[in-house]
């Protein structure tokens, strides 16, 4: 038997998560955004021309955070 390597979940702060969700929803982005720069260093977003897009890892992290947050059926 082989053990599967688990994806390490990143615990994003609220501004980071909001920025990641905003990029996923294609909201207009400011030219300079320090929180987005943090996400770039984490490898979650990448610039494609004039727009920003989520990397495959960024999509996984966003989906995992959304599922974890909505798992209870209510928000606090």
HELIX and SHEET records of a PDB file:
HELIX    1   1 UNK A   14  UNK A   24  1                                  11    
HELIX    2   2 UNK A   34  UNK A   41  1                                   8    
HELIX    3   3 UNK A   56  UNK A   70  1                                  15    
SHEET    1   A 2 UNK A  45  UNK A  48  0                                        
SHEET    2   A 2 UNK A  51  UNK A  54 -1                                        
END                                                                             
